[in-house]
């Protein structure tokens, strides 16, 4: 039974990807996003999800191995920042929020560090851009 659930969610993911690019172009083409925090083992998957929407994803680990100050150097070059609130330090989150205000960037907190959480956020952005 568990296998059927996995297959169905895999199908849903492919359907979501197909819906994101109905004509090969999306409202997110060429945009770049900063993802701060999350789980290192998912970064490649997160980049692929962003790529499916035509966007680039830049990852910062939130201060585990990378200096938190690097966030300040990356912020001016991105369109918005995603932070999974369950997988980020308070210090890194505060630095991101402050930097987003300073540089006029959108700050989008994600409920968790799952791949589907990022995919939903990108799909919502894509739909908003398409309706404009």
Kinemage of the C-alpha trace (Angstrom):
@kinemage 1
@onewidth
@group {chain A} dominant
@subgroup {mainchain}
@vectorlist {calphas} color= white
{ca unk a 1} P 0.000 0.000 0.000
{ca unk a 2} L 2.773 2.449 0.845
{ca unk a 3} L 4.248 1.960 -2.610
{ca unk a 4} L 1.035 3.115 -4.285
{ca unk a 5} L 1.172 6.332 -2.238
{ca unk a 6} L 4.720 6.958 -3.355
{ca unk a 7} L 3.877 6.316 -6.981
{ca unk a 8} L 0.888 8.645 -6.781
{ca unk a 9} L 2.952 11.427 -5.226
{ca unk a 10} L 5.596 10.917 -7.928
{ca unk a 11} L 2.889 11.264 -10.564
{ca unk a 12} L 1.570 14.396 -8.842
{ca unk a 13} L 5.059 15.874 -8.826
{ca unk a 14} L 5.474 15.219 -12.562
{ca unk a 15} L 2.017 16.675 -13.212
{ca unk a 16} L 2.920 19.758 -11.201
{ca unk a 17} L 6.131 20.113 -13.200
{ca unk a 18} L 4.223 19.769 -16.456
{ca unk a 19} L 1.652 22.326 -15.299
{ca unk a 20} L 4.464 24.705 -14.366
{ca unk a 21} L 5.700 24.736 -17.955
{ca unk a 22} L 2.668 24.375 -20.223
{ca unk a 23} L 4.265 26.263 -23.108
{ca unk a 24} L 7.911 25.813 -22.172
{ca unk a 25} L 7.993 29.320 -20.645
{ca unk a 26} L 6.998 30.358 -17.142
{ca unk a 27} L 6.841 33.592 -15.229
{ca unk a 28} L 9.898 32.490 -13.272
{ca unk a 29} L 12.245 32.100 -16.257
{ca unk a 30} L 15.569 33.744 -15.550
{ca unk a 31} L 14.792 34.591 -11.932
{ca unk a 32} L 17.133 33.591 -9.137
{ca unk a 33} L 16.251 32.699 -5.576
{ca unk a 34} L 18.255 32.302 -2.399
{ca unk a 35} L 17.337 29.360 -0.175
{ca unk a 36} L 18.777 29.715 3.325
{ca unk a 37} L 18.840 26.724 5.656
{ca unk a 38} L 17.249 23.380 4.981
{ca unk a 39} L 18.903 20.007 4.706
{ca unk a 40} L 22.123 19.617 2.712
{ca unk a 41} L 20.986 16.267 1.319
{ca unk a 42} L 18.091 17.986 -0.483
{ca unk a 43} L 19.922 20.867 -2.152
{ca unk a 44} L 20.315 19.102 -5.518
{ca unk a 45} L 16.599 18.225 -5.493
{ca unk a 46} L 15.649 21.804 -4.594
{ca unk a 47} L 17.800 23.149 -7.427
{ca unk a 48} L 16.100 20.757 -9.843
{ca unk a 49} L 12.655 21.907 -8.707
{ca unk a 50} L 13.630 25.551 -9.279
{ca unk a 51} L 15.115 24.605 -12.645
{ca unk a 52} L 11.814 22.970 -13.633
{ca unk a 53} L 10.270 26.428 -13.225
{ca unk a 54} L 13.066 28.051 -15.245
{ca unk a 55} L 14.670 29.622 -12.173
{ca unk a 56} L 18.063 29.370 -10.503
{ca unk a 57} L 18.362 28.404 -6.843
{ca unk a 58} L 21.332 29.555 -4.781
{ca unk a 59} L 21.741 27.777 -1.456
{ca unk a 60} L 23.255 28.997 1.798
{ca unk a 61} L 23.384 26.548 4.681
{ca unk a 62} L 22.415 29.177 7.267
{ca unk a 63} L 25.772 29.291 9.025
{ca unk a 64} L 26.586 25.622 9.580
{ca unk a 65} L 29.703 25.664 7.373
{ca unk a 66} L 29.321 28.910 5.457
{ca unk a 67} L 29.758 32.305 7.076
{ca unk a 68} L 26.409 33.963 7.762
{ca unk a 69} L 27.908 37.209 6.419
{ca unk a 70} L 27.926 35.651 2.915
{ca unk a 71} L 24.138 36.105 2.900
{ca unk a 72} L 24.692 39.872 2.661
{ca unk a 73} L 26.823 39.489 -0.463
{ca unk a 74} L 24.329 37.208 -2.236
{ca unk a 75} L 21.123 39.119 -1.414
{ca unk a 76} L 21.515 41.979 -3.927
{ca unk a 77} L 21.700 39.523 -6.844
{ca unk a 78} L 18.551 37.466 -6.120
{ca unk a 79} L 14.857 38.132 -6.666
{ca unk a 80} L 13.657 36.728 -3.357
{ca unk a 81} L 14.667 34.546 -0.429
{ca unk a 82} L 13.119 31.321 0.878
{ca unk a 83} L 13.677 30.153 4.459
{ca unk a 84} L 12.316 26.882 5.820
{ca unk a 85} L 11.436 27.897 9.365
{ca unk a 86} L 12.096 24.434 10.798
{ca unk a 87} L 15.667 24.165 9.460
{ca unk a 88} L 17.351 27.515 10.036
{ca unk a 89} L 19.034 29.210 12.985
{ca unk a 90} L 17.404 32.254 14.534
{ca unk a 91} L 20.526 34.291 13.744
{ca unk a 92} L 20.493 33.380 10.051
{ca unk a 93} L 16.744 33.997 9.770
{ca unk a 94} L 17.062 37.421 11.410
{ca unk a 95} L 19.966 38.328 9.110
{ca unk a 96} L 17.938 37.291 6.051
{ca unk a 97} L 14.862 39.273 7.118
{ca unk a 98} L 16.960 42.366 7.838
{ca unk a 99} L 18.822 42.018 4.540
{ca unk a 100} L 15.590 41.581 2.579
{ca unk a 101} L 14.238 44.833 4.030
{ca unk a 102} L 17.521 46.621 3.285
{ca unk a 103} L 17.685 45.456 -0.347
{ca unk a 104} L 13.937 45.435 -1.029
{ca unk a 105} L 13.766 41.685 -1.627
{ca unk a 106} L 10.794 39.439 -0.952
{ca unk a 107} L 11.176 37.183 2.074
{ca unk a 108} L 9.157 33.952 1.872
{ca unk a 109} L 9.150 31.733 4.959
{ca unk a 110} L 8.414 28.106 4.176
{ca unk a 111} L 6.529 25.905 6.627
{ca unk a 112} L 9.286 23.298 6.495
{ca unk a 113} L 12.339 22.162 4.563
{ca unk a 114} L 10.509 19.663 2.369
{ca unk a 115} L 10.813 19.632 -1.396
{ca unk a 116} L 7.046 19.972 -1.762
{ca unk a 117} L 7.042 23.125 0.361
{ca unk a 118} L 9.415 24.851 -2.074
{ca unk a 119} L 7.525 23.471 -5.062
{ca unk a 120} L 4.211 24.871 -3.736
{ca unk a 121} L 5.785 28.284 -3.155
{ca unk a 122} L 7.237 28.393 -6.668
{ca unk a 123} L 3.942 27.215 -8.171
{ca unk a 124} L 2.101 29.993 -6.323
{ca unk a 125} L 4.610 32.577 -7.563
{ca unk a 126} L 4.319 31.219 -11.085
{ca unk a 127} L 0.494 31.420 -11.006
{ca unk a 128} L 0.595 34.979 -9.638
{ca unk a 129} L 3.010 36.076 -12.349
{ca unk a 130} L 0.913 34.380 -15.042
{ca unk a 131} L -2.254 36.178 -13.907
{ca unk a 132} L -0.643 39.624 -14.254
